């Protein structure tokens, strides 16, 4: 079949699926934003989107829809040109709905089957909005704004033939009327690459080397920010490192903002939060790695004795599942996306997101008594293998799902 992938940051969630579909003999094409520099083995076309500045005073609660639908119009015009100039007509389109790219594709190719990646549906109650009021106000205005942000997501799914979400909780954020359209299949974790390695080591920026078996506490996110519990982790860290004088904290993440808002008067959250606790930290044992190559990330997970993962009720990070695949002891926040995977006392530990003292006590205990938690590490690896393994579980299911929408012979 002819299969078109759409993602403004392609390959994104289609990193493994798109090449696999090509390997299976399908005619695969991708379309992405011209500013996206990520490469793929799949033939990729680029559309040029000049985003017009949105005036909040004019658009009010429609400002998010204006932004997303403007991109949708750009993509629709690029696809109309592809259809008219080259006679291209896909059998199946699979696009991420988050940025509006799929909104009008049925108007271009009405006979094509359209699948949207339904990652998250904004809600005023019961998800990220209002969860942590320390940094953002919460009231009727925030509830209405969140619901307004979901307009394009609902439209995208309504005009599609099906949706796909990576976790059951993320699918559950969609309204009940739309939920039956969504299939839950995770993108998958490469458990062949991300696996325990007792010989693993990591050379720190100062030249010291940490090895598997050392007392290493890890914290990983794309960016260090409240949405991923950076503030709670850092507030617990002084007590942990005071109680464990041989422990090292390895912290991975950038200083930009992926979710939420930047701190007032500062570029990012890293130093804003660090300034609260720095005078109580032995900074020679706190290692900020910034953003690291994937091979380095693998090594960090393989040397970790305890891995802290926190998130608001929001999109679950791949890194937590990768940590479990590596046999890490994951200490996770007791929030819905995490609790779907981490079962307290069975394959990891859960701690209240806001309870700094409980985080300090739990992390200290996991560092002090590694053998006590060995069964949880084994169970974490087994959970990754049986539910989230890329090649053994997730990719075959996703291929079957997409192929079910193609021409039937």
URWOWO-V824335 format. One record per pair of residues at least 4 apart in sequence whose ideal C-beta (glycine too) atoms are under 8 Angstrom apart, sorted by the first residue. I is the first residue (numbers start at 1). J is the second residue. D is the distance in Angstrom with one decimal. If there is no record, write none. Layout:
I J D
I J D
//
This chain:
1 26 5.4
1 27 7.1
1 90 8.0
1 91 4.0
1 92 5.9
1 403 7.6
1 406 3.7
1 407 5.7
2 26 7.5
2 27 4.6
2 29 7.4
2 88 7.6
2 89 7.0
2 90 4.5
2 91 4.9
2 92 7.5
3 21 5.6
3 26 5.1
3 27 6.8
3 28 5.1
3 29 7.3
3 90 6.3
3 91 6.8
3 92 5.1
3 93 7.8
3 94 6.9
3 402 7.1
3 406 7.7
4 29 5.2
4 30 7.3
4 31 6.7
4 90 4.1
4 92 7.4
4 93 4.8
4 94 7.4
4 95 7.9
4 112 7.9
5 10 6.4
5 11 7.7
5 14 5.1
5 18 5.2
5 28 7.1
5 29 7.4
5 30 4.3
5 31 7.3
5 42 7.3
5 93 7.9
5 94 5.4
5 95 6.9
6 10 7.7
6 30 7.4
6 31 5.2
6 32 7.6
6 75 6.8
6 93 6.7
6 94 7.4
6 95 3.2
6 96 6.9
6 101 4.9
6 102 6.2
6 105 7.6
7 11 6.9
7 12 4.2
7 13 7.1
7 14 6.2
7 30 7.4
7 32 6.0
7 95 6.6
7 96 4.8
7 101 7.4
7 117 7.9
8 32 6.1
8 33 4.4
8 36 6.5
8 71 7.4
8 96 7.5
8 99 5.0
8 101 6.2
9 32 6.9
9 33 7.2
9 36 5.3
9 38 6.5
10 14 6.6
10 18 7.8
10 30 5.0
10 31 7.5
10 32 3.8
10 36 6.3
10 38 6.6
10 40 6.5
10 44 6.3
11 15 4.3
11 18 5.8
11 30 7.3
11 38 6.6
11 40 5.0
11 42 7.3
12 96 6.3
13 17 7.8
13 96 6.6
13 117 5.7
13 119 7.7
13 166 7.6
13 187 5.3
14 18 4.4
14 30 7.5
14 94 7.1
15 187 7.6
16 20 6.0
16 187 7.3
16 188 6.4
16 390 6.1
16 395 5.7
17 21 6.2
17 94 7.9
17 187 7.9
17 395 6.8
17 398 5.4
17 399 7.2
17 402 7.2
18 22 6.7
18 28 5.9
18 30 6.2
18 40 6.7
18 42 4.7
19 23 6.2
19 28 7.9
19 40 7.3
19 41 5.3
19 42 6.0
20 24 6.5
20 395 6.0
20 399 6.1
21 26 4.7
21 28 5.2
21 399 6.8
21 402 6.7
22 26 6.3
22 28 4.2
22 41 7.4
22 42 5.9
24 399 6.9
26 406 7.8
28 42 5.3
28 43 7.2
29 42 7.4
29 43 5.6
29 44 7.7
29 45 6.8
29 88 7.6
29 90 7.4
30 40 6.5
30 42 5.0
30 43 6.9
30 44 4.4
30 45 7.1
31 44 7.1
31 45 4.8
31 46 7.3
31 47 6.2
31 75 7.1
31 78 6.8
31 79 7.4
32 36 4.6
32 38 7.9
32 44 5.9
32 45 7.7
32 46 5.8
32 47 7.6
33 46 6.8
33 47 6.6
33 49 5.9
34 46 4.2
34 47 6.4
34 48 4.5
34 49 7.3
36 46 7.3
40 44 5.7
45 78 7.5
45 82 7.2
47 74 5.9
47 75 5.9
47 78 4.0
48 74 7.7
49 70 7.8
49 71 5.6
49 74 4.4
49 75 7.8
51 67 6.9
51 70 6.5
51 71 7.3
52 70 6.2
54 59 5.6
54 63 4.9
54 66 5.3
54 67 5.7
55 59 6.2
55 63 8.0
56 60 6.7
56 63 5.2
59 63 4.0
59 66 4.9
61 144 6.5
61 145 6.6
61 148 3.8
62 66 5.6
62 148 7.0
62 151 7.7
63 67 6.6
64 68 6.3
64 148 6.3
64 149 4.6
64 151 7.3
64 152 7.2
65 69 5.7
65 148 7.4
65 151 4.6
65 152 5.4
66 70 6.2
67 71 7.1
67 100 7.5
68 72 6.4
68 99 6.1
68 100 3.1
68 103 7.2
68 152 4.1
69 73 6.4
69 100 5.6
69 103 6.0
69 152 6.4
70 74 6.8
70 100 7.5
71 75 6.4
71 99 5.6
71 100 4.5
71 101 6.1
72 76 6.2
72 100 4.0
72 101 6.2
72 102 7.3
72 103 3.5
72 104 5.2
72 152 7.6
73 77 6.4
73 104 6.7
74 78 6.5
75 79 6.2
75 100 7.8
75 101 4.7
75 102 7.8
75 104 7.5
75 105 7.4
76 80 6.2
76 103 7.6
76 104 4.0
76 105 6.7
76 107 6.5
76 108 5.7
77 81 6.5
78 82 6.5
79 83 6.3
79 105 6.3
79 108 4.6
79 109 7.3
80 84 6.1
80 108 5.3
81 85 5.4
82 86 5.7
82 88 4.7
83 87 7.1
83 88 5.8
83 89 6.3
83 108 6.1
83 109 6.9
89 109 5.9
89 111 7.6
89 112 7.0
90 109 6.3
90 112 5.1
91 112 6.3
91 113 6.8
91 405 7.8
91 406 5.4
91 407 5.7
92 112 6.5
92 113 4.8
92 114 7.8
92 115 6.8
92 402 6.4
92 405 4.9
92 406 5.7
93 102 7.2
93 105 5.6
93 109 7.0
93 112 5.3
93 113 7.2
93 114 4.9
93 115 7.0
94 115 4.6
94 116 7.8
94 117 7.2
94 402 6.3
95 101 5.3
95 102 4.0
95 105 7.1
95 114 7.6
95 115 7.7
95 116 6.1
95 117 6.9
96 101 6.8
96 102 7.5
96 116 7.3
96 117 4.4
96 119 7.0
97 101 7.7
97 102 5.5
97 116 4.1
97 117 6.3
97 118 6.0
97 119 7.5
97 152 7.5
97 153 5.8
97 156 3.7
97 157 6.7
97 160 7.7
97 163 7.5
98 117 7.6
98 119 5.9
98 120 7.7
98 153 7.4
100 152 5.1
100 156 7.4
102 114 6.5
102 116 5.3
102 156 5.2
102 159 7.8
102 160 6.9
103 152 6.3
103 155 6.1
103 156 5.8
103 159 7.2
104 108 6.9
105 109 6.3
105 112 7.3
105 114 5.9
106 110 5.6
106 112 7.6
106 114 6.0
106 159 5.2
106 160 7.9
113 161 4.8
113 162 8.0
113 405 4.0
113 406 7.6
114 159 7.1
114 160 4.5
114 161 5.4
115 160 6.4
115 161 6.5
115 162 5.2
115 163 7.0
115 164 6.2
115 401 8.0
115 402 6.8
115 405 6.5
116 156 5.1
116 157 5.8
116 160 4.5
116 162 7.8
116 163 5.1
116 164 7.5
117 163 7.4
117 164 5.7
117 165 7.8
118 153 7.4
118 156 7.9
118 157 5.9
118 163 3.6
118 164 6.4
118 165 4.9
118 170 7.8
118 171 6.9
118 174 6.4
118 182 5.3
119 165 6.7
119 166 7.0
119 170 6.3
119 315 6.1
120 127 7.9
120 153 7.9
120 170 5.5
120 173 5.8
120 314 7.0
120 315 5.3
121 150 5.5
121 153 5.3
121 154 7.4
121 173 4.3
121 174 4.4
121 175 7.2
121 178 7.9
122 127 7.4
122 129 7.4
122 146 4.9
122 147 7.0
122 149 4.3
122 150 4.2
122 153 7.0
122 173 7.9
123 127 4.5
123 129 6.7
123 146 6.0
123 147 7.3
123 150 7.2
123 173 5.9
124 129 5.6
124 130 7.5
124 142 6.9
124 143 3.2
124 144 6.8
124 145 7.9
124 146 4.2
124 147 5.1
125 129 7.4
125 130 6.9
125 143 6.5
126 173 7.9
126 313 7.3
127 131 7.4
127 173 5.8
127 312 7.8
127 313 4.8
127 314 6.7
128 227 7.0
128 259 7.6
128 312 4.4
128 313 5.7
128 314 4.5
129 138 7.1
129 142 5.7
129 143 6.9
129 146 4.4
130 138 4.0
130 142 6.5
130 143 7.5
131 312 4.8
131 313 5.9
132 136 7.2
132 226 6.0
132 312 6.3
132 353 7.8
132 354 7.7
133 137 6.9
133 138 4.9
134 226 7.6
134 231 7.7
135 226 5.4
135 260 7.3
135 261 7.6
135 263 7.7
136 142 7.2
136 260 7.0
136 261 6.8
137 141 7.9
137 142 6.5
138 142 5.2
138 143 8.0
139 143 7.3
140 144 6.2
141 145 6.2
142 146 6.4
143 147 6.6
144 148 6.2
145 149 6.6
146 150 7.2
150 154 5.9
151 155 6.4
152 156 6.0
153 157 6.7
153 174 7.9
154 158 6.1
154 175 7.2
154 178 6.7
155 159 6.3
156 160 6.4
157 163 5.1
157 174 7.1
157 178 5.2
157 181 6.0
157 182 7.6
158 178 7.2
160 181 7.3
161 405 6.5
162 181 5.7
162 182 7.4
162 183 6.5
162 405 7.2
163 171 8.0
163 174 7.7
163 178 7.6
163 181 5.2
163 182 4.1
163 183 7.2
164 182 6.8
164 183 5.3
164 184 7.7
164 185 6.0
164 398 7.6
164 401 6.8
165 170 4.8
165 171 3.8
165 174 7.8
165 182 5.1
165 183 7.5
165 184 5.4
166 170 6.0
166 184 7.3
166 185 7.3
166 186 4.7
166 187 5.6
166 316 7.1
167 171 7.0
167 184 6.6
167 186 6.6
167 316 5.5
167 337 6.4
167 340 5.8
167 341 7.8
168 172 6.3
168 184 5.2
168 340 6.0
169 173 7.3
169 313 7.8
169 316 7.6
169 336 4.9
169 337 5.1
169 340 5.1
170 315 6.4
170 316 7.1
170 337 7.0
171 179 6.4
171 182 4.7
171 184 5.2
172 179 7.0
174 178 4.6
174 179 5.2
174 182 6.2
175 179 7.0
178 182 7.1
183 401 6.0
185 394 6.1
185 397 5.0
185 398 5.2
185 401 6.3
186 321 7.6
186 387 7.6
186 388 5.3
186 394 5.1
187 318 7.1
187 390 7.9
187 394 6.5
187 398 7.9
188 388 6.3
188 389 6.7
188 390 3.4
188 391 7.6
188 393 6.9
188 394 3.1
188 395 5.5
188 398 7.7
189 194 6.0
189 318 6.9
189 321 4.9
189 322 5.3
189 325 4.9
189 384 5.8
189 388 4.9
189 389 6.6
189 390 5.8
189 394 7.8
190 194 5.9
190 325 7.9
190 390 4.8
190 391 7.4
191 195 6.1
191 325 4.7
191 381 8.0
191 384 5.7
191 385 5.6
191 388 7.8
191 389 4.6
191 390 6.9
191 391 8.0
191 392 7.5
192 391 7.2
193 298 6.4
194 298 6.1
194 301 6.6
194 322 4.8
194 325 4.1
194 326 5.0
194 384 7.8
195 325 6.6
195 326 6.3
195 327 7.2
195 381 7.5
196 302 6.5
196 326 6.1
196 327 3.8
196 377 7.8
196 381 6.7
197 212 6.6
197 302 4.4
197 326 7.9
198 212 5.1
198 213 7.2
199 212 6.8
200 211 7.0
200 212 4.7
200 299 5.2
200 302 3.5
200 303 5.1
201 209 5.5
201 210 6.7
201 211 4.6
201 212 7.2
201 299 6.8
201 303 6.7
202 209 6.9
202 210 4.9
202 211 7.7
202 250 7.1
202 296 7.3
202 299 5.0
202 300 5.8
202 303 5.4
203 207 6.9
203 208 7.5
203 209 5.2
204 208 4.8
204 209 7.1
204 210 6.6
204 250 7.9
204 287 5.3
205 287 6.9
205 289 7.3
206 287 7.9
210 214 5.0
210 216 5.5
210 248 6.0
210 250 7.2
210 303 5.5
211 303 6.1
212 302 5.9
212 303 4.8
213 303 8.0
214 248 7.1
214 303 6.5
214 305 7.3
215 244 6.1
215 246 5.1
215 247 4.3
215 248 6.8
215 305 5.9
215 367 5.4
216 247 7.4
216 248 5.5
216 249 8.0
216 250 6.0
216 303 5.2
216 304 5.4
216 305 5.2
216 306 7.9
217 237 8.0
217 240 6.7
217 247 5.9
217 248 7.1
217 249 4.8
217 250 7.2
217 304 7.4
217 305 6.8
217 306 5.2
217 307 7.8
217 308 6.8
217 363 6.2
217 367 6.2
218 249 7.7
218 250 5.0
218 251 7.7
218 252 7.4
218 300 5.8
218 301 7.0
218 304 4.1
218 306 7.4
218 307 4.8
218 308 7.2
218 323 7.7
218 328 7.5
219 230 7.6
219 233 5.3
219 249 7.0
219 250 7.6
219 251 4.9
219 252 7.2
219 253 7.7
219 307 7.5
219 308 5.0
219 309 7.8
220 251 7.8
220 252 4.3
220 253 6.6
220 297 7.0
220 300 7.0
220 301 7.8
220 307 7.5
220 309 7.7
220 319 4.8
220 323 7.4
221 225 7.4
221 228 4.3
221 230 7.1
221 252 7.3
221 253 4.4
221 317 6.6
221 319 6.9
222 253 6.3
222 254 6.5
222 258 5.4
222 291 7.5
222 317 7.7
223 228 7.7
223 253 5.4
223 254 4.6
223 255 6.9
223 256 4.9
223 257 6.3
223 258 4.7
223 268 7.2
223 269 7.8
224 228 7.4
224 230 4.4
224 251 7.1
224 253 4.2
224 254 7.2
224 255 6.6
224 268 7.3
224 269 5.7
224 270 4.7
224 273 7.5
225 230 5.7
225 257 5.9
225 258 6.5
225 259 6.6
225 260 6.4
225 268 7.5
225 269 4.7
226 230 6.4
226 231 5.3
226 260 6.3
226 269 6.5
226 312 7.8
227 258 7.2
227 259 4.0
227 260 5.1
227 311 6.8
227 312 5.1
227 314 6.2
228 253 7.9
228 259 7.8
228 310 6.1
228 311 5.5
228 312 7.8
228 317 7.2
229 233 5.7
229 308 7.8
229 309 7.8
229 310 2.4
229 311 6.4
229 312 7.8
229 333 5.8
229 353 6.3
230 234 6.1
230 253 7.5
230 269 6.0
230 270 7.7
230 273 5.9
230 310 7.9
231 235 6.3
231 269 7.5
231 273 4.9
232 236 6.5
232 310 5.9
232 333 7.8
232 353 6.4
232 354 6.5
232 356 6.0
232 359 6.1
233 237 6.4
233 308 5.3
233 310 6.4
233 359 6.9
234 273 5.0
234 274 6.4
234 276 7.2
234 277 5.5
235 273 7.9
235 276 7.0
235 277 6.2
235 356 4.6
235 359 8.0
236 240 6.1
236 356 5.0
236 357 7.6
236 359 3.8
236 360 4.1
236 363 6.5
237 241 6.1
237 249 6.0
237 277 6.7
237 281 6.5
237 286 7.2
237 360 7.9
238 242 6.0
238 277 5.4
238 280 3.9
238 281 5.4
239 243 6.2
239 357 7.7
239 360 3.9
239 364 7.1
240 244 6.1
240 247 6.7
240 249 7.6
240 360 5.4
240 363 4.9
240 364 5.1
240 367 7.1
241 245 7.6
241 247 5.8
241 249 6.6
241 281 6.6
241 282 5.6
241 285 5.9
241 286 7.4
242 280 7.8
243 360 7.8
243 364 4.6
243 368 7.7
244 364 6.1
244 367 5.0
244 368 6.5
247 285 6.7
247 367 5.3
248 285 4.9
248 286 7.8
248 287 6.4
249 285 6.6
249 286 5.0
249 287 6.7
250 287 5.0
250 289 6.4
250 300 5.8
250 303 8.0
250 304 7.6
251 286 7.0
251 287 6.6
251 288 5.2
251 289 6.5
252 289 4.8
252 290 7.5
252 291 7.3
252 292 5.6
252 297 6.7
252 300 6.4
253 270 7.6
253 290 7.5
253 291 7.0
254 268 7.7
254 290 6.4
254 291 4.9
255 267 6.6
255 268 3.7
255 269 7.4
255 270 4.3
255 271 7.4
255 290 7.9
256 268 5.9
257 261 7.0
257 262 4.9
257 268 6.5
257 269 7.4
259 312 7.9
259 314 6.8
262 266 6.9
262 267 6.8
262 268 6.5
262 269 7.5
263 268 7.3
263 269 5.7
263 272 4.5
266 271 6.9
266 272 4.8
268 272 7.2
269 273 5.6
270 274 6.1
270 288 7.3
271 275 6.0
272 276 8.0
273 277 7.5
274 278 5.3
277 281 5.8
278 283 6.9
281 286 5.5
282 286 7.0
289 296 7.5
289 300 7.5
292 296 4.0
292 297 5.4
292 300 7.2
293 297 7.2
294 298 6.5
295 299 6.8
296 300 6.4
297 301 6.6
297 319 7.7
297 322 7.8
298 302 6.3
298 326 7.3
299 303 6.4
300 304 6.5
301 307 7.1
301 322 6.3
301 323 5.2
301 326 3.9
301 328 5.7
302 326 5.4
302 327 7.9
304 323 7.1
304 326 7.5
304 328 5.0
304 329 7.8
305 329 7.0
305 366 7.0
305 367 5.8
305 370 5.5
306 328 7.7
306 329 5.2
306 331 5.9
306 363 5.7
306 366 4.0
306 367 5.6
307 323 4.6
307 328 4.2
307 329 6.6
307 330 5.2
307 331 6.9
308 331 5.2
308 332 7.9
308 359 7.3
308 363 6.3
309 317 7.1
309 319 7.2
309 320 4.5
309 323 6.8
309 330 5.7
309 331 7.3
309 332 4.8
309 333 7.1
309 338 6.8
310 332 7.0
310 333 4.0
310 335 7.7
310 338 7.9
310 353 5.9
311 315 7.9
311 316 6.8
311 317 6.7
311 333 6.1
311 335 6.0
311 337 6.0
311 338 6.4
312 335 6.7
312 353 7.7
313 335 5.2
313 336 5.1
313 337 6.4
314 337 6.7
315 337 7.2
316 320 6.5
316 321 7.6
316 337 4.2
316 338 7.0
316 340 7.6
316 341 7.4
317 321 7.9
318 322 5.9
319 323 6.2
320 324 6.8
320 330 6.3
320 332 6.8
320 338 7.0
320 341 7.2
320 342 7.9
321 325 6.4
321 341 6.8
321 384 6.1
321 388 5.1
322 326 6.5
323 328 4.0
323 330 5.5
323 380 7.8
324 328 6.3
324 330 5.8
324 341 7.4
324 342 7.9
324 347 7.1
324 348 7.2
324 380 4.0
324 381 6.7
324 383 6.0
324 384 4.7
324 388 7.9
325 380 7.9
325 381 6.4
325 384 3.8
325 385 7.5
325 388 7.3
325 389 7.8
326 381 7.6
327 377 4.8
327 378 7.2
327 380 6.4
327 381 4.6
328 377 6.8
328 380 6.5
329 348 6.7
329 349 7.4
329 366 5.7
329 370 7.9
329 373 4.9
329 376 5.7
329 377 5.3
329 380 7.1
330 342 5.8
330 347 7.9
330 348 4.1
330 349 7.4
330 380 6.2
331 348 6.9
331 349 4.8
331 350 7.9
331 351 6.2
331 359 7.6
331 362 5.7
331 363 6.1
331 366 6.3
332 338 4.1
332 339 7.7
332 342 4.6
332 348 5.9
332 349 7.1
332 350 5.6
332 351 7.4
333 338 5.5
333 350 7.2
333 351 6.5
333 352 7.5
333 353 4.2
334 338 7.0
334 339 6.0
334 344 7.7
334 350 4.1
334 351 6.2
334 352 5.5
334 353 6.7
335 339 6.7
335 353 5.7
336 340 6.6
337 341 8.0
338 342 5.4
338 350 6.9
339 343 7.9
339 344 8.0
339 350 6.2
341 383 6.8
341 387 7.8
342 347 6.3
342 348 3.9
342 349 7.5
342 350 5.9
343 347 5.3
343 348 7.0
344 348 7.2
344 349 6.0
344 350 4.3
345 349 7.0
345 376 7.5
346 376 6.9
346 379 5.7
347 376 5.8
347 379 3.9
347 380 4.5
347 382 7.5
347 383 5.0
348 376 5.9
348 380 5.8
349 362 6.0
349 366 7.2
349 373 8.0
349 376 7.3
351 355 6.3
351 358 5.1
351 359 5.4
351 362 5.3
352 358 6.0
355 359 6.4
356 360 6.4
357 361 6.2
358 362 6.0
359 363 6.0
360 364 6.1
361 365 6.4
362 366 6.4
363 367 6.4
364 368 6.1
365 369 5.9
366 370 7.3
366 373 5.8
369 373 6.9
370 374 7.1
373 377 6.3
374 378 6.5
375 379 6.2
376 380 6.2
377 381 6.7
378 382 6.4
379 383 6.3
380 384 6.7
381 385 6.4
382 386 6.1
383 387 5.8
383 388 7.4
384 388 5.1
384 389 6.5
385 389 5.1
385 392 7.0
386 393 7.2
387 393 6.6
388 393 6.7
388 394 6.3
389 393 4.5
389 394 6.7
390 394 5.5
390 395 5.3
391 395 5.7
391 396 7.7
392 396 7.7
393 397 6.6
394 398 6.1
395 399 6.2
396 400 6.4
397 401 6.3
398 402 6.4
399 403 6.0
400 404 6.4
401 405 7.9
402 406 7.4
//
